[in-house]
Amino acid sequence: MSQAVAHAQPLLYASTHPLPADFLTRLPVVTEKREEDAKEAPAASGVQEGQSGLRIAWQYQRYLDEQKALEERRTRQREATASATASTDEAMPSLHSSFSRPTVRSAFKASSRPEAPPPLDFCSSFDLRKQLGKEVLRLDTVHHHSIADLPALHAQCQDFVERLRPNRDVGRIVVHGLGQIPWEDPAEDWRYLALLRSLKGLVRTHPASVALVTLPTGSLPPGFLMRAQHVADTVLETQAVDEDDKELAAMFSYYGEIQGLLHVHKLALVNTQVPFIPEATSVAVSIVRRKRLTLEKMHIAPAFDDDVQEAGAGGSRAAVSAVACVGPKNAPSVLDF
């Protein structure tokens, strides 16, 4: 959602909260380019000062010299081609008289057009310490609604998708907390599933659009959750970590930096015959310097490290060898598996 605000793209946010605008005001802002340049400048200057004294970088310096010479040679070739074209144009005045090119060029030079703002990166970095505030509510591209009933939500999503301009807009639909209020009637399951299926069809009609629906797993029936996973293209699950969880803390060497876990249950299979199988289905979510949110692969510590240390404290070399070889502690021999 913050990415949509940064690029002025259409965003539709729907929530069961009576005031969904409050959530939008807490979105993070884009990190200023000046801060990133200020952090990278000392590192770059340090590298430039150290290049003269490091002989190990002579191959890299040679590569830079070759690239510079190649660029200069290309520049000279372009200048020679331009001069040859100009001399050819002077030798053919009839063509200039038939096409008023000098007049067009002078018109473009005389007209003063405002410079376009520099484009933002497609994947921007955001500062979690700063919030957008109420300024996001004044944008014409941001729409927020409260989920009153399912037909009204479907009508809002359909109207939003129909207003998207082809090849120009990237629409984002976010439905937060769908099904947060539990129900007892089994017929409600199929009503919510029909909404998810119709929302999936709306997104398919506009290629440059995406819909994100969050479901509270604690208040929904397990059968409904399984059916919802079959309807969705991509299924992700977030898991909060407890600081007092000793079993989970023993698995990771950097457990104190982890804020949560992200599990990948399903990935989109559109126009493909072979499913994509990721290397890891779970990643760790951490916050760097209380500012940036990062996703990292989990580096699980060896499971037998604690057993080896406990065995080594007893002074038994046989027990240590047995545990290191994944053998039983009470084995009569170190080679008995």
N, C-alpha and C positions, 0 to 999 in steps of 0.2 A: 504494500500500500504506500509506503514511503517512496518507493521507486516511481509509482504512478504520479505522486504529487511533484516529485523532482522534475519529471519530464512533461508535466502538464497533460497527462493522458487521462481518459475517462475512468472514473472509479465509482463503483456502487457498493456501499457498505450497509448491510442489514443485520440487525441484532435483536434479540429478545428484550434487551434493556430498554426501558421507556425513553431514555435519553441517549441514543447511539452516538450523538455528536461528541459526548465527553470522551469516548475512546479515541476518536480521530484526533483530538487535541493533544493526545499523549504520544503521537507518532514521533520518531526521532527525525532530526534534520540532517541534511547532507553535510559531510565534513568539508570545511572550507579548504580551497586549494592552497591558500597561503600557509596554513598549518602544515600540510603535507610537504610543500616545498621547503619550509623552514626546517623540517626534520631531515629531509633528504639532502639539503645543501651542505651541512657539516660533514656528512659521510662522503659526499662526492668530492669535496675539497680535500679531505684527508686522503682519498684514493689518488687524486691528481698529484699531490705533493709526494706521495710515496712511490709513484711510478718511476721517477727519475732515479731513485736509489735502489730499486729492485731489479736485479739483472734477470730474474726468473721470468719477467714479463716482456722480454725482448721480442718473442714471437708475436705476442699480441700487438706490440707497438709496430712491428713490421706489417702486420695485417692492416692496421689502421692507415699506415702510409700508402699501402697499395690501394686501399679503398678510396683514399683522398685523390691519388693520381688518376684512378679510373673515373672519378666524378669530374675532375678537371678536364679530362679528355672528352667526356660526353658533353660538357658545357661548350667546349670549342667546336665540336661537331654541330651542335644545335645553332651556334652563332653563324657558322659557315653556311648552314642550310638556310637560315633566315636571310642572310645577305644575298645568297643566290636567288632566293624567291623575290626579294625586293628589286633586284636588277631585272629579273624577268618581267615583273609588273611594270617597270618603267618603259620597257621595250614594247609593251602592248597597251597604248593609251586608249584604244577603242573599247576595250573591256571596261575600263574605269568609267568611261563616259556612259556606257549602257547601264552599268550598275553604280549607283551613287554611293560607293563605299566610303570615300573621304568624308562625305556629309554625315553618314551614320556614325563613323568613328568620332568625329568632333562632337556629335550630339551626346554620345555616351561619356565623353570626357567632360563635357560641360555640366552634365547632370550630376548632382551631388546626392548620393543615396546613403542612408545611414548604415553603418556597419552592423552586420548581424551579430548577435551575442555568441560567444564561444559555446560550442555544443558540449553537453555533459557526457561523461562516460556512461555506457549502457549499464554497467554494474557499478554503481556508486558505493562509497563507504559512508556510513552514517554514524553520528555521534549520539550514543545512548544517554548522555548527560543533558542534552538539550532537547526540548520538545517544540513542536510546531506551534502549539497554542491555538488561539481562536482564528488566526489568519487562514488556516486551512479551510474553515467554514465559509470564507468569502470567495473561494475559487469556484468558477463555473463548471469545472470538470469533476468536482467531488459532489456526490449525492449520498445522502444517508437516510435510512428509513427504519422504522420499528416494525418487527414482524407481528402484525395483528392476526392474520390468518394465512393459510397456505395459498388460496387463490389470489389474494392481494399481492403476496410475495412473487408469485409466478408472473403476474401482470407487470409488476415493476421490472423484473428481470427481462421480460420480453420487450418492453418499451425501451429499456436501456440498450439492448443488443441491436434493435432496429435503428436506433439513432447513430450507431457507429458508422463513421465514414470509411469506406473500403480503401485499403492501401495507405491510410493516414493515421487511423486510431488503433490503439492496442487497449481493448477494454478489459477491465478487471472487476470481477464480481466476488465479493466476500460476504458469506453468510456465517455469522458468528453465533455459536451456541444453538444450532438447530436441534430441536427436540430436548431442550434443557428442562422443560416442564414434563415430568413423567405422565404417561397415560396408561390406562388399564384396558381399553378397548382394543382387541387385536386388529380391528379394521384400520386403526390409525397407522399401523405399520405400513400398510400398502399405500396409504395416502402420502406418507413421507417418501416412500420409495418411488412413487409415481412422480413426485416433485423433483427428486434427484435425477430421475431418468429424463424428464422433460427439460431440466436445466442442462443436462449433458447434451441433449439435442440442440438447444439454443446456442450453446458454445460451438458446436460443430458447424452450424450454419455460417458463423463468422470465424474464419481461420485465425485471425489475430485477436483472440479473446481467450480468457481463462477464468475459471470459477473455482474458488476455494471455499469449502464447507467444513466447519469444525463441528464435531459431535462429542458431547460429554459421555465418555464410556461408562462412567459410574452410575448414571441414571437411566440408561437405555437397556433393553433386553438383549441378551447375547445373540439371539436369532436375528434380530433386526440389524445388529452390527455386522454380522456375517453377510447378510444380503446387501447391505450398503457397500461393503467392500467389493462385492462382485459388480455392482453398478459403476463404481468409480473407476477412473483410469489409473490414478496414482493414489496410494494409501500410505500416509505417514503417521507415526505415533510419537508423541512427546512424553517423556517420563522424567519426573522430578526426582532428584537424589536427596537422600537424607544424610546430614552430616554425621549422625550417630550410627550409620549402617556400617558395622565393622566388617561384615562379610564382603560387601562391595568395595570398601576401602582397601581391603587386602589384595584385591585384584588389580588395582591401578596404583602406579607409583606417584601420580600427580592428581590424586583424588580431590585434594583441597581446591584445585582450580576448576573443577567440573561444576557447572551450574545445572546440567540436565543431560539427558540422552535423547537422541533422535533415531527412531527405528524405521527402516524402510521395509514395508510389507509387500508393496506392489508398485510396479512402474508401468508407465503407459506403453501399450503395444499398438501403435497406429502405423499402418502401411509398412509392416515388417513381418517377416516369416520366422525369424529367430529371436527369441526374447533376450533382452539384455540382462545379464546376471552381474551385479556389482561385486567388487572384491569384498566389501564389508557391508552388512545390512544394518549396522548400528554405528553411529558417530557420536562423539562427545561434543557438547555445547559448552563453550567457555567464554568468559568476558575478559578481554585484554585491557588492563589498566582502567577498568571500570568504564570503558568507552566504546569498545568495538566487540561485536559478537562474532565469534569464529566457530567453524565446524572443523573438527580434527578427527582423524582416525584414532581409534582406541588402541593404546599400547598396553596390552595386558602383561603384567609381570608373570614370571614363571610360577606355576602353582606349587612347586615343591621347594621354593626358597625357604619358607618358614620351617618346613619339616627338616631341611638340611641344617638350619641353624640350631633347632632344638636338639637334633641328634649330635651335632658337634659340641654342644655345651655339655653333654654327658660324657664325652671323652672316648666314645666307642668309634673307632675308625670303620669297623665292619658295618655298624648301623648307618654311618654316613654314606658309605659306598652303596649300601643296599637302597637307601632312599634316593640317591643320585641316579641309580640305574632303574628307578621305578620298581623296585622289588619290595617284598614285605619286610617290615622292620625285624620280625622275629625269625628271619630265615637263618638256617644253620650255616650257610656259606654265603659269601658275597656274590658268588656266581649262580646261586640258586634263584631262579625267577619263578 
